[in-house]
């Protein structure tokens, strides 16, 4: 009985460690990983990369896995205004983005103009691979209350 309790405690501790260490699906984490690198002048080809990890700095940082789009060598992200990471980021601030094996420091800024073009590019990038999202009211509901950020090199 004692061995069973110890085993269960170790398994529970392992799950808790993994849950707080890494972002998993829609559950945020704390650590972004990757090799730190200054942002390149030109991004790698991103059309086939579906997700990035975004680290929003705060007292307790938050790392989320998120869709993004590149337009004219600039990266843009879209998030629900009421989500935790958007609330933490507010009007903008320093973030880190993991793209492939590299992690880049960037500055996130809320975009007020050109949003329709950014959303259109975002929809075009993901529509074919995620029709279950775009062919339902989920995308309409999502897009009604979003914040759009440009990720600029620092």
C-alpha positions as CSV (number, residue, x, y, z in Angstrom):
1,X,0.0,0.0,0.0
2,X,2.9,2.4,0.8
3,X,4.6,1.7,-2.5
4,X,1.3,2.4,-4.3
5,X,0.9,5.8,-2.5
6,X,4.5,6.7,-3.3
7,X,4.1,5.7,-7.0
8,X,0.9,7.7,-7.3
9,X,2.5,10.7,-5.7
10,X,5.4,10.5,-8.1
11,X,3.1,10.2,-11.1
12,X,1.1,13.2,-9.9
13,X,4.2,15.3,-9.3
14,X,5.4,14.4,-12.9
15,X,2.1,15.5,-14.4
16,X,2.1,18.7,-12.4
17,X,5.7,19.4,-13.5
18,X,4.8,18.9,-17.2
19,X,1.6,21.0,-16.9
20,X,3.4,24.1,-15.6
21,X,6.6,23.6,-17.6
22,X,5.2,23.4,-21.2
23,X,2.3,24.9,-23.1
24,X,0.2,21.9,-24.1
25,X,-2.5,22.5,-26.7
26,X,-4.7,25.3,-25.4
27,X,-3.2,25.1,-21.9
28,X,-0.5,27.8,-21.4
29,X,2.8,27.1,-19.8
30,X,5.8,29.1,-18.5
31,X,8.8,28.1,-20.5
32,X,9.3,28.7,-24.2
33,X,12.5,26.8,-25.0
34,X,14.5,27.3,-28.2
35,X,17.9,28.9,-28.8
36,X,17.8,32.7,-28.1
37,X,18.6,34.6,-31.3
38,X,18.3,38.2,-32.5
39,X,15.4,38.5,-34.9
40,X,16.6,38.2,-38.5
41,X,16.1,41.0,-41.1
42,X,14.1,38.5,-43.1
43,X,12.0,35.8,-41.6
44,X,12.3,32.2,-42.8
45,X,9.5,31.0,-45.1
46,X,6.5,30.8,-42.7
47,X,3.6,29.8,-44.9
48,X,3.9,26.1,-43.9
49,X,4.5,26.8,-40.2
50,X,1.2,26.7,-38.5
51,X,2.0,27.6,-34.9
52,X,4.5,29.6,-32.9
53,X,5.0,29.8,-29.2
54,X,4.5,33.2,-27.7
55,X,5.8,34.2,-24.3
56,X,4.2,37.2,-22.7
57,X,6.4,38.6,-19.9
58,X,4.8,39.3,-16.5
59,X,5.3,38.5,-12.9
60,X,4.4,34.9,-13.9
61,X,5.1,34.7,-17.6
62,X,2.6,32.9,-19.9
63,X,3.6,30.9,-23.0
64,X,0.8,30.0,-25.5
65,X,0.8,28.2,-28.8
66,X,-0.8,30.4,-31.3
67,X,-1.5,30.8,-35.0
68,X,0.2,33.7,-36.8
69,X,0.6,35.2,-40.2
70,X,3.5,36.9,-42.0
71,X,2.7,39.9,-44.3
72,X,5.6,41.7,-46.0
73,X,8.2,40.3,-43.6
74,X,6.2,41.3,-40.5
75,X,4.5,38.9,-38.1
76,X,1.0,39.3,-36.8
77,X,-1.0,37.5,-34.2
78,X,-4.7,37.5,-33.3
79,X,-6.1,36.7,-29.9
80,X,-9.4,36.8,-28.1
81,X,-9.5,40.1,-26.2
82,X,-10.7,38.3,-23.0
83,X,-8.0,35.6,-23.1
84,X,-5.4,35.5,-20.4
85,X,-2.4,36.3,-22.6
86,X,-4.1,39.2,-24.4
87,X,-5.2,40.7,-21.1
88,X,-1.6,40.4,-19.8
89,X,-0.3,42.0,-23.0
90,X,-2.8,44.8,-23.1
91,X,-1.8,47.5,-25.6
92,X,1.5,45.8,-26.3
93,X,4.8,45.0,-24.8
94,X,7.9,42.8,-25.0
95,X,7.3,39.3,-26.0
96,X,9.4,36.3,-27.1
97,X,8.5,34.2,-30.1
98,X,9.7,30.7,-30.8
99,X,9.8,30.0,-34.5
100,X,11.2,26.6,-35.2
101,X,14.2,26.1,-32.9
102,X,14.9,29.8,-32.4
103,X,13.5,32.2,-29.8
104,X,13.3,35.9,-30.8
105,X,12.7,39.0,-28.6
106,X,10.0,41.1,-30.2
107,X,7.8,44.1,-29.4
108,X,4.0,43.5,-29.7
109,X,1.9,46.5,-30.7
110,X,-1.9,46.6,-31.1
111,X,-2.9,47.3,-34.6
112,X,-5.8,49.8,-35.2
113,X,-5.7,50.0,-39.0
114,X,-5.4,47.4,-41.8
115,X,-7.0,44.7,-39.6
116,X,-9.2,43.4,-42.4
117,X,-6.1,42.6,-44.5
118,X,-4.4,40.9,-41.7
119,X,-7.5,38.8,-40.8
120,X,-7.9,37.9,-44.5
121,X,-4.3,36.7,-44.8
122,X,-4.8,34.7,-41.5
123,X,-8.0,33.1,-42.8
124,X,-6.3,32.2,-46.2
125,X,-3.4,30.6,-44.4
126,X,-5.5,28.4,-42.1
127,X,-8.8,27.8,-44.0
128,X,-7.7,24.7,-45.9
129,X,-6.1,23.0,-42.9
130,X,-8.8,23.9,-40.3
131,X,-12.1,23.9,-42.1
132,X,-13.9,22.8,-39.0
133,X,-13.0,26.1,-37.4
134,X,-13.8,28.3,-40.4
135,X,-16.9,26.5,-41.6
136,X,-18.8,27.1,-38.4
137,X,-19.8,30.1,-36.4
138,X,-16.7,29.6,-34.2
139,X,-14.6,31.8,-36.5
140,X,-17.3,34.5,-36.6
141,X,-17.7,34.5,-32.8
142,X,-13.9,34.5,-32.4
143,X,-13.4,37.4,-34.8
144,X,-16.0,39.6,-33.2
145,X,-13.8,40.2,-30.1
146,X,-10.2,40.0,-31.1
147,X,-7.0,42.0,-30.6
148,X,-4.5,42.1,-33.5
149,X,-0.9,42.6,-32.7
150,X,2.1,43.3,-34.9
151,X,5.3,41.7,-33.7
152,X,8.2,44.1,-34.4
153,X,11.9,43.5,-34.1
154,X,13.5,45.1,-31.1
